[in-house]
Amino acid sequence: MTLSEILLDSDNIVFFGGAGVSTESNIPDFRSPTGLYGEKREHTYPYPAETMLSHSFYVRYPKEFFRFYFNEMIYKDAVPNKAHLALARLEQMGKLKAVITQNIDGLHQKAGSVNVLELHGSVLRNYDSKDGTFYSLDETMAARDEDGIPRSPKGNIIKPDVVLYEEPLDQNVMYKAVQAVSQADCMIVGGTSLQVYPAAGLLQYFHGKYLVLINRDSTPYDSQADLVIHASIGEVLDAAVKDVEKAEAQKKEKE
């Protein structure tokens, strides 16, 4: 079956995406040569990216943490690409029930998706590390002191609401994700290597009809999928959703 046929035959679709969904919005992924863990950045910073994005590094070296964070993790000018927009349209049609994302850029919501479960948080939310007061990204960037560390009016560090290495995932978000996956009749996985746990473990809760994998490279789950596509996720989703929209429009005309 084609992706279009699978979408037409499904009424409870869940999308699970990773960094590859946002690369077409010019946000780097992690493990490609030009990604966050690539050689280019290894020569720019004194520590590996995995180290600098850890909770213990954030606590011990806040100046270096925020230097890396604001330089490499914030893309204020990024706009949703065809993948984000296609998923939003699929949700508006009533077929897509949830977007589960490992990304922290907020582009799914910017594209119009409503039910978005952010496993790793969002750069758009930030909070006073002591009293929990929330701040927008603009407010946080404007609150940086001479060392580049954002501080609240009380002098406390404003921490991004993102999950760092060594930190647990939000169990409420994870529970909702498990519920969505377990109830889905179709699960589309895109732009992720499926090697980062516990997020990748979500696939074990899927017992629906169709498992679709869309990724540039192969994944450990390719052999279990009903359809595997190695191509541009934006082009693939956009074309498939357009087919569904056309079929739905023809169906209404006949009625």
Helices and strands as residue ranges (DSSP letters): H 3-8, E 13-17, G 19-21, G 23-25, H 39-42, H 49-52, H 55-60, H 62-72, H 82-92, E 96-101, H 107-111, E 116-118, E 121-128, E 134-135, H 137-142, E 158-162, H 171-183, E 186-190, G 199-205, E 210-214, G 222-224, E 227-229, H 233-254
